[in-house]
Amino acid sequence: MIRPILIHPDPRLKKVCPPVESITDEIRALGRDMLDTMYDAPGVGLAGPQIGVMKRIITMDCTKDPEAAPQPMVLVNPEITWSSDEGSTYEEGCLSIPDQYAEVERPARVRVRWTDLEGQEREQEFDGLWATCVQHEIDHLNGKLFIDHIGPLKRQMITRKMQKLKRDRARDPA
């Protein structure tokens, strides 16, 4: 099921999410809904708070090649266990901040531990777009947006654009 995506500013996007207690059928269904919502948007990542679910769960698929098979991932309670000293700058966007982009510097490689939908603990190292995406989505779980990594003037400008977008959508929901 495709769920509505919250648009910044929304207070839920600034809250730290508590951990998922256990992998249940409800959590598995949430993971499927999040993947459907992410692909429909379209985006490469989505975090629980972006659909108003205050749980530590993210989805991602950074496969860009249209010929390649999708690589959907659902990460429950993800945590970064290591990050490289080497940095990487990527022009980031966000489904909760539509049509706005900014260059953000993050570690080029990270190792992440999480629980999968079968309840198995996993750990993997990510680089490139995958590393940027997983860090961006974990930020969401900690109440942080990509615009929190940029200068205050650009952040204010983007926030004002989002406030206007929300007003416009409220007037004309079509």
Secondary structure, DSSP 8 states (H G I E B T S, - for coil): -------SS-GGGGSB-----S--HHHHHHHHHHHHHHHHTT-SEEEGGGGT--SSEEEE-----TTS----EEEEEEEEEEE-SSEEEEEEEETTEEEEEEEEEEESEEEEEEE-TTS-EEEEEEEHHHHHHHHHHHHHHBT--GGGGS-HHHHHHHHHHHHHHHHHHHH---
